[in-house]
Amino acid sequence: MASSSSSSSSSYEHELRVAQQAVRRAAVLTQRVFREAAKGTVDKDDQSPVTVGDFGAQALITAALQHHFPDDEIVAEEEAAALRRDPALRDAIWRLRRRRRRGGCWAGRCATPRP
């Protein structure tokens, strides 16, 4: 019995590493947004706010998943309609996503675990 559970858990080690790295990067980005002036928000249809940090974190996680698992479909919380309507918000998020930090980069293509 132990061998089947260990083999099933090892089959998802790569997925786990990719997810953990993407979430770490998203957390760093949202902390940076919290400290900086890039705090733009938009309201969703339900009137709940969505921040630059929300969109940026989603973009980082989505980029990592698309890079490592290109055949997988992704369902995300924040819809892109607000980004299409607001070029300034879209540009702010793009700048955050492209910003590099020491020892790696924000985008999913850099320094991400390989199988």
C-alpha positions in Angstrom: 0.0 0.0 0.0 2.8 2.5 0.8 4.3 2.1 -2.6 1.1 3.2 -4.4 0.7 6.3 -2.2 4.3 7.3 -2.6 4.2 6.8 -6.4 1.0 8.9 -6.7 2.4 11.7 -4.6 5.7 11.8 -6.5 3.8 12.1 -9.8 2.7 15.6 -8.7 6.1 16.9 -7.3 6.8 19.0 -10.4 3.3 20.5 -10.3 3.7 21.3 -6.6 7.1 23.0 -7.2 5.8 25.1 -10.0 2.7 26.1 -8.0 4.7 27.0 -4.9 7.2 29.1 -6.9 4.4 30.9 -8.7 2.6 31.7 -5.4 5.9 32.9 -3.8 6.4 35.3 -6.7 2.8 36.5 -6.5 3.1 37.1 -2.8 6.3 39.2 -3.3 4.5 41.2 -6.0 1.4 41.8 -3.8 3.6 42.9 -0.9 5.5 45.3 -3.2 2.2 46.7 -4.5 1.1 47.2 -0.9 4.2 49.2 0.0 4.3 51.2 -3.2 1.9 53.7 -4.8 0.6 51.3 -7.4 -2.7 50.7 -5.7 -5.2 51.2 -8.5 -8.5 49.4 -8.1 -11.6 48.7 -10.2 -14.9 47.3 -9.1 -16.2 44.0 -10.3 -19.9 43.6 -11.3 -20.6 42.6 -7.7 -19.0 45.9 -6.6 -16.1 44.1 -4.9 -12.7 45.8 -5.5 -10.0 44.3 -7.6 -6.5 45.8 -7.1 -3.4 46.0 -9.3 -1.9 43.4 -7.0 -4.8 41.0 -7.6 -4.4 41.3 -11.4 -0.6 41.1 -11.1 -0.6 38.0 -8.9 -3.1 36.3 -11.2 -0.9 37.2 -14.2 2.2 35.7 -12.6 0.5 32.5 -11.6 -1.3 32.1 -14.9 2.0 32.7 -16.8 3.8 30.0 -14.8 1.0 27.5 -15.3 0.7 28.3 -19.1 4.5 27.9 -19.5 4.8 24.6 -17.7 1.4 23.1 -18.6 0.4 24.6 -22.0 -2.3 22.0 -22.6 -4.1 22.7 -19.3 -7.1 25.1 -19.2 -7.0 27.8 -16.5 -10.0 29.3 -14.7 -9.1 32.5 -12.9 -11.1 34.7 -10.5 -10.5 38.1 -12.1 -11.8 38.6 -15.6 -9.9 40.6 -18.2 -12.8 42.9 -19.2 -11.7 45.6 -16.8 -8.2 45.5 -18.3 -9.6 45.9 -21.8 -11.6 48.9 -20.7 -8.8 50.6 -18.7 -5.4 51.0 -20.5 -3.8 52.7 -17.5 -4.6 49.7 -15.3 -3.4 47.3 -17.9 -0.1 49.2 -18.3 0.4 49.2 -14.5 -0.1 45.5 -14.3 2.2 44.8 -17.3 4.9 46.9 -15.7 4.6 45.0 -12.4 4.6 41.7 -14.2 7.8 42.5 -16.2 9.7 44.0 -13.3 12.7 42.0 -12.4 14.1 41.4 -9.0 17.5 40.3 -7.9 18.2 36.5 -8.3 15.3 35.8 -10.7 12.4 37.4 -12.4 8.6 37.8 -12.0 7.5 35.9 -15.1 7.0 32.2 -15.0 9.7 31.6 -17.6 12.6 32.5 -15.3 14.1 30.4 -12.6 11.1 28.1 -12.3 11.6 24.5 -11.2 12.1 22.0 -14.0 11.0 18.3 -13.7 
